[in-house]
């Protein structure tokens, strides 16, 4: 598994969510971390970002991902 070279803090900043929200998602998804500077595996980072985007753009809203997969 490759590394995304993204930390928990960087994901929180990039998506304007609190670090505690990313910690919570890590806990829900079973992703191990030690602190906000923890670097994440690529698949783990993708799972967290996907969850954040699903909360920002819920299905059925006008901002949700269209059939082509573009926001």
Kinemage of the C-alpha trace (Angstrom):
@kinemage 1
@onewidth
@group {chain A} dominant
@subgroup {mainchain}
@vectorlist {calphas} color= white
{ca unk a 1} P 0.000 0.000 0.000
{ca unk a 2} L 1.413 3.378 -1.011
{ca unk a 3} L 1.385 6.541 0.998
{ca unk a 4} L -0.662 9.583 0.049
{ca unk a 5} L 1.867 11.856 1.771
{ca unk a 6} L -1.062 13.611 3.447
{ca unk a 7} L -1.409 14.057 7.160
{ca unk a 8} L -4.637 14.182 9.127
{ca unk a 9} L -4.065 17.910 9.715
{ca unk a 10} L -3.565 18.550 5.981
{ca unk a 11} L -6.786 16.761 5.058
{ca unk a 12} L -8.668 18.733 7.716
{ca unk a 13} L -7.262 22.009 6.372
{ca unk a 14} L -7.846 21.117 2.698
{ca unk a 15} L -11.511 20.283 3.311
{ca unk a 16} L -12.185 22.910 6.011
{ca unk a 17} L -13.162 20.432 8.702
{ca unk a 18} L -11.873 20.215 12.277
{ca unk a 19} L -9.016 17.792 12.949
{ca unk a 20} L -11.324 16.107 15.473
{ca unk a 21} L -13.708 15.273 12.596
{ca unk a 22} L -10.910 13.505 10.740
{ca unk a 23} L -9.941 11.670 13.956
{ca unk a 24} L -13.573 10.559 14.267
{ca unk a 25} L -13.612 9.296 10.680
{ca unk a 26} L -10.352 7.420 11.301
{ca unk a 27} L -11.962 5.745 14.318
{ca unk a 28} L -15.110 4.856 12.351
{ca unk a 29} L -13.087 3.434 9.461
{ca unk a 30} L -10.601 1.577 11.687
{ca unk a 31} L -7.631 3.662 10.545
{ca unk a 32} L -4.764 3.782 13.037
{ca unk a 33} L -3.214 7.143 13.877
{ca unk a 34} L -1.123 8.679 16.643
{ca unk a 35} L -1.576 12.424 16.170
{ca unk a 36} L -2.616 15.022 13.614
{ca unk a 37} L 0.738 14.822 11.820
{ca unk a 38} L 0.272 11.099 11.125
{ca unk a 39} L 0.872 10.400 7.424
{ca unk a 40} L -1.810 8.184 5.914
{ca unk a 41} L -1.727 5.308 3.477
{ca unk a 42} L -3.206 6.188 0.092
{ca unk a 43} L -6.306 4.007 0.523
{ca unk a 44} L -6.924 5.402 4.021
{ca unk a 45} L -6.657 9.000 2.821
{ca unk a 46} L -9.028 8.245 -0.063
{ca unk a 47} L -11.572 6.670 2.314
{ca unk a 48} L -11.486 9.688 4.643
{ca unk a 49} L -11.761 12.188 1.798
{ca unk a 50} L -14.636 10.208 0.296
{ca unk a 51} L -16.523 10.334 3.614
{ca unk a 52} L -15.931 14.069 3.934
{ca unk a 53} L -17.161 14.692 0.388
{ca unk a 54} L -20.261 12.559 0.985
{ca unk a 55} L -21.106 14.771 3.946
{ca unk a 56} L -20.430 17.984 2.023
{ca unk a 57} L -22.302 16.831 -1.110
{ca unk a 58} L -25.006 14.358 -0.012
{ca unk a 59} L -26.740 12.279 -2.685
{ca unk a 60} L -29.719 13.959 -4.200
{ca unk a 61} L -28.515 17.527 -3.737
{ca unk a 62} L -27.858 19.830 -6.646
{ca unk a 63} L -24.148 19.823 -5.762
{ca unk a 64} L -23.805 16.038 -5.723
{ca unk a 65} L -21.528 14.220 -8.152
{ca unk a 66} L -23.150 13.815 -11.558
{ca unk a 67} L -23.158 10.676 -13.718
{ca unk a 68} L -19.755 11.548 -15.184
{ca unk a 69} L -18.216 11.697 -11.707
{ca unk a 70} L -17.541 15.429 -11.902
{ca unk a 71} L -18.600 17.908 -9.253
